[in-house]
Amino acid sequence: MKPPARAFWLSSPGEGEIREITLPPVAEGEVRVRALYSAVSRGTETLVFRGGVPESQHRAMRAPFQEGDFPAPVKYGYLSVGVVEEGPAELVGVTVFCLYPHQTHYVVPATAVTPVPPDVPAERAVLAGTVETAVNAVWDAAPLAGDRIAVVGGGMVGCSVAALLARFPGARVQLVDADPARAKTAEALGVDFALPADALGDRDLVVHASATEQGLARSLELLSAEGTVVELSWYGDRRVSLPLGEAFHSRRLTVRSSQVGTVSPAARPGRSYADRLALALELLADPALDALVTGECAFEELPEVMPRLADGEIPALCHRVRYGTSA
């Protein structure tokens, strides 16, 4: 008999706990994974932790292996890297990524795990879900060589998008954020940095990821005529005002949404969720993306760490969670 697994649960808004879970036997076509690392997707997970998911979005916001319902109790998360301990012979011993909550061990269908490429460390592979979001955003944005681009919002998603856009030939990318400390992250990613008041205007494309009304308004201000804002922010239960007067119509500006729940229609026909995630993992071979991991804690510390992430006491981009070798 294997010892029970342990999982992090949101017991009530603002409070978390670790619970023991008895795992089912591994059936044919399934794998048992021992977690090595997981990561807190700070924007979405802290919104969930605060109980900020509006009732109208309860179904849309469900994570692939979520248990419980919003607002609580709920087991939520989707950035896990581990080693397959049981399952098909070709997967046993393989390091994999899975869209699973924070848990020491778990049993999932073999199709739910994606092998991590040999040149991607497990510690960095926890970024796969966020880089996958960035891949989808870049597909939606459809940048051209030489575009003048701003990414407004230097959080985990915004920085991932900036890192990918910096690879486009001739692209001039500026990361815009109210926190001057993000300048160091921008430098590591190979892009310019500016505070909102100092950001360069006349941009062909702006990707907005600050999740603030002010950031979205500033994004529109930075556009050139006929430019596009790709909106990546998710505001939960907050209402947002958008300045659609002034020069919005005369300059023929566009605001376009982007959301990782569907594969961008701009991608090549037939591209699947699995294809998109595999591409994200390939892109993580770039060590510059280590700059997105700004904190780490042990799994057992999550009940104390999550409130500090939610209230901003820990100013993390990606906060990584490490696991021991036993349940």
Secondary structure, DSSP 8 states (H G I E B T S, - for coil): ----EEEEEEEETTEEEEEEE------TTEEEEEEEEEEEEHHHHHHHHTT---GGGTTTT--TT-EE-SSSSEE----EEEEEEESSTTTTT-EEEE---SBSEEEEEGGGEEE--TTS-HHHHTTHHHHHHHHHHHHHH---TT-EEEEE--SHHHHHHHHHHTTSTT-EEEEE-S-TTHHHHHHHHT-EEE-GGG----EEEEEE-S-SHHHHHHHHHTEEEEEEEEE----TT-------STTTTTTT-EEEE--TTS--TTS-TT--HHHHHHHHHHHTT-GGGGGGEEEEEEGGGHHHHHHHHHTTSS--SEEEEE--S--
